[in-house]
Amino acid sequence: MKRLSIFFLFIILLGTLMSCEKEENRIYLEQNEVPVLSASTLTPALNAADSLKEAIKFSWTNPEFRFTTGVNSQDVNYILEIDTAGANFTGTDKVSLGINRELTRSFQVRELNDFILNTLKMANSVEHSLEARVKASIGTSAASAFSNNISFKATPYAIPPKVTPPATGRLFIVGNATPAGWNNPVPEATNEFTKISETLYELTISLVGGGNYLLLPTNGDWTKYAVTENSIAGLSEGGDFIYNSGEDFPGPAAAGTYKITVDFQRGKFTVIKQ
């Protein structure tokens, strides 16, 4: 009996020792520095004539991740984020750029201008307050750190729309996704968009589930706006479109009332159920 008790005690002690050994062999993040972000200017000048020149250059320091095994030897990945001031980098349209190892990121005038207009969706010819920061991480963000925030201001200039807006200043929808079907001309009272600006049109309309449609700049004419490939996943909810070429827009699968927004400046459309 004593031998049996001693045997079980030995097993318990052995298990404890193995557990301790495993615990000691685990790798932990001990410390890291906060990345320090800086910018070459806080008032980048955006002018069409200087489109290829450098507008702003962001630089940051390596966070120097240190583990129980020593200084990190893996590549550090960075995400440079730009958002409107006060949004705390939670905006759905914020700029997020992945950068591998490098400690700088430069923007040409035209690139920064495009991000402000088409990603952040901000108005041209107006000064905007923006913020930037960097997130540093290793692997699947097992270790990560955020830099300080940099505030800067920029005034984007107007650029040609990605898709030419209707010269008529009007826009119509036609197709079997609408109650009027493919009859052209369409009933203007229900199938004409409201012009919000020179490059933005909106329409709230009842749609038939599983249909297709086109957008027409002239009612009664088959000159059209369409998509390049209507089998792209998620396209019924929005995406890119082109002028006078391509395939029908895929309508929503379920019937209902939808708001269609057509943004010629960005070459994008969205379809949202109401």
N, C-alpha and C positions, 0 to 999 in steps of 0.2 A: 504493500500500500504506500509505504514511504517512497519507494522507487517511482511509483506512478505519479505521486504528487511532485516529486523532484522533476520528473519528465515534463509535466504540464507547466511547471514554473519556468523551466528552461525554454519551452516554446513561447511563453508570454514574453520573457526577456528578449528572446531573439527577434520577435515581432516588433517590440518597442525599439530595439536598436536599428532595425531595418527602416522603420518609419522615420526615425530621427535622421538616418543617413539620407533618405529620400528628401526630407525637409531641407537638409543642408545643401543638397545638390540642386535645388531649385534656383532659377535665375530671377532676380528681382531688379527692378529699376530703383537705383539708390537716389539719384538726383539728376537734374538737368538745368541748364540755363534757359532763361526766357529769350527767345529770338528777338533781336533788336532790329526793327524795320526803319528804314530811312528812305527818302525820296530826293531825286535830283532837283526838284522844284515843287512848290506847293500851288503854283498857278500856271499849269501848262497852257501854252498858247496854241489854239487850234485854228489854223487857217488853211483853206483849200490849196493855196499856192505852195504851202510847205508840207503837203500831205506825206511825203516820203522821209521827212526829217524826224528826229527823235523828239517826242513830246514830253515823256517822263520816263525815268528809270528808277525802279525800286530795288533796293539792296537790303539784305538781312544777314544776320550772323547765324552760325551753326549752333543749335541748342546744346551740343556736346552731351548727349545722353550717356549716362554712366550706370553700368549694371554691377551686380555683385561679382561678375567675372572680369570687370574692368571697363575701359572706355569702349563705346559702341564701335563695331567695325563694319556694320551694315550701311548701305546707302540710306540717307535720309530723304524722304519725299516731302515736297511742299505743295500747298495749295494757296495761291494768291487770290484773295477775295476782294472785290470792289462792290460797294453798295451805296445807296443814298445815305446821306448823313442822318443819324437818328434812327435808322432801321435796325441797328444792332446786328447787321448781317443775317437777318431773317427774311429779307425780301425774296419773293419767289422768282424775281428777275435778276438777282445779283449775278455778277460775273465771278466764275470760279475756274481758275486755270491751274491744272496740275503741272508741276515742275519737278523733274527728277535730278536731285543732287545740286543743281546750280543754285547760286546764292544771289542771283540778279535776274530781273525781267524788265526789258525795255519795251516801250510801246511807240510805234510810229504815230504821227499825228492822225493819219487816216484810220489806224486801228483803234486808237482810243476814242476817236470821234464816232466810229461805228458802234463800239461797245455802248457808249452813252446813249446814242439814238436808238439802236436796234435791239440791244440786250436789256438795258435798263429802261428803255422806252421813254426817254425824256425828251422834252421839246428842244428844238434847235433855236439858236440865237438868244438863249437865256442862260445866265450863269447858274450853275448847279453846285451845291455842296456835296462832296463825296467823301467816302472813307475807304481805307484799304488796310488789310491785315494779312498775316501769313500764318498758316497752320503747318507745323512740322510734325512728321510722324514716321514711324518705322513699321514695315510690314503692314499688318491689318490694324494699325493704330493701337498696338499693344502699349506703345509709348507715344505720347503726343504732347504738344505744347503750342500755345498761341502767342504771337508777338504783340507788341503794343499796336494801337491804332494810329494811322496817319490820316489827317484831314487835309483835303485839298479841294480846289475849285477849278472848274473848267466850263467854257462856253462852247458847245458844239455848233458847227456850221451845217447848213442844210446840204443834203446830198440828193442826187436823183433817186427816185423811188426804185426799188428792186424790180417792181412790175409796173408798167405804164398804166396810170389810172385812166378811166374812161374819158375820152375827149368830150363826150356828151354831157359829162357831169351827172350821169344817171347809171343805175345798175339794176338788173332784173334777174330773177331766178326762174328757170324752166326745167321741167323734168318730171318723171313719174314718182319722185319723192314728194312732189307738191300735189295738192288736190286738183290743180288744173292740168296735170299731166304734161305731155310734150307739145301741146298746142302752142304755136308761136305765130302771132303775138300773144303775150300773157296778160291776164287781168292786172292792170297797174295798181288797183286799190289794195290788192293782197300780195303781189309779187314784186313790188318795187322797193328797193333799199332806201333808207334815209341817209343822206350825205351828211356826215358829221364834220368832215374837213376835206381838203383836196385829196387826201390819200386814205381816208377812213370812211367805211360804209357799214351800216348795221341794218338788220331786218329780223323781226320776231315773227315767226310764221308757224302754222300747223303743218307738220310733215307726216307723210305716210311711211311706215316702217319698211325697211329693206329696199328702198328705191334709190335712184340716182338723179343727179341734176347737173346743170351747167349754169354759169353766170354770163349774162349778156349785157354789153355796153349799150346796145340799141335794141329796143323792143321790136320784134318782127324780123330781125336779122340774125343769122347764125354765126356771126363773128363772136368768139367766146373767150371766157377764162375757164381753165380746166386744170387737172393735175397730171403729172407726168406718168404716174403708175398708180391706178386705183386699188391695187391689192395690198398696198403697204399697211401693216397692222396699225390700228388706231387712227387712220386717216379720216374716219367718219367723225372724229372729234376735233380735227384740225390738222394743219400742216402747211406745206408749201404749195403754191399754185403758179401757173404760167399763163401767158397770153396767146390766144389763137392757135393752140396746139394741144396734144395730149388726150387724156381720157376723162370720162365723166367723174364728177365728185361722187364718192359713195355716201349715201344718206345714212342716218342712224338706223340701227336694227329695229328699234322700238318706235312706234308712233307716238307723237306728242308735240308739244309746243316747244320750239327751239329758238334761241337767239344766235344768228349767224353774223359774225364780225369779219369783215374783209379789210386787211391792212396792206395797202399797196406799197407803203414805204418799206415795210419789212418783207413783203412777199409772203405773208402768212394769213391764214384764216382760222377761225375757231367756231365750233358749234357747241353750244351749251344748253342743256335741257332746262326749261323754266319751271 
